[in-house]
Amino acid sequence: MIGDARDLCDLLAHFNVNGDPALERARKQLEDMIEGVTTDALRTEEDTRAAIHNQAKAILDAYEWGMGEDTELADAA
């Protein structure tokens, strides 16, 4: 799970073909957020899970990703 997120961070650096600084900032924030976090810690440590959830939410909320409350993805969450 965490390994997949790290792989995704690596891919996002290459997929940012327009050099969008907001996307790069968010990618770096995600990378920093999961540094040192293990899948086992997410499974067994409620405080770690809550902290990662809150940090991820803050990253998403900090940017205009076109995922406002009126979108299908927001409704599914």
C-alpha positions in Angstrom: 0.0 0.0 0.0 2.7 2.5 1.0 5.0 1.2 -1.7 2.3 1.9 -4.3 2.0 5.4 -3.0 5.7 5.9 -3.3 5.6 4.5 -6.9 2.8 6.9 -7.7 4.9 9.8 -6.4 7.7 8.8 -8.7 5.3 8.5 -11.7 3.6 11.9 -10.9 7.0 13.6 -11.3 7.2 12.2 -14.9 3.5 12.8 -15.7 3.6 16.5 -14.9 4.4 17.3 -18.5 3.2 20.9 -18.2 5.5 21.5 -15.2 2.5 22.5 -13.0 4.0 23.8 -9.8 0.9 23.0 -7.7 1.0 19.4 -8.8 4.7 19.2 -8.0 4.1 20.8 -4.6 1.3 18.3 -3.8 3.4 15.4 -5.0 6.3 16.5 -2.8 3.9 16.9 0.2 2.6 13.4 -0.4 6.1 12.0 -0.6 7.1 13.8 2.6 3.8 12.6 4.3 4.5 8.9 3.7 8.2 9.1 4.5 9.0 6.5 7.2 5.4 5.3 7.3 4.8 1.5 6.9 1.8 -0.4 5.8 1.9 -2.3 9.1 1.7 1.0 11.0 -1.3 2.0 9.0 -3.0 -1.3 9.8 -2.2 -1.4 13.5 -1.7 2.2 14.7 -4.9 4.2 14.8 -3.1 7.4 15.5 -0.8 7.0 12.5 -3.7 6.2 10.3 -5.6 9.3 11.5 -2.6 11.5 11.1 -2.0 10.3 7.5 -5.7 10.7 6.7 -5.7 14.3 8.1 -2.6 15.2 6.2 -3.9 13.7 2.9 -7.2 15.6 3.4 -5.3 18.8 4.0 -3.2 18.3 0.8 -6.4 17.7 -1.2 -8.2 20.6 0.4 -5.3 23.0 -0.3 -5.7 22.8 -4.1 -8.4 23.3 -6.7 -8.5 19.8 -8.2 -11.9 20.0 -9.7 -13.2 17.7 -7.0 -15.7 19.9 -5.3 -18.6 18.7 -3.2 -20.8 18.5 -6.3 -18.6 15.8 -8.1 -19.3 12.1 -8.2 -15.9 11.4 -6.5 -16.7 13.6 -3.6 -20.1 12.0 -3.2 -18.6 8.5 -3.1 -16.2 9.4 -0.3 
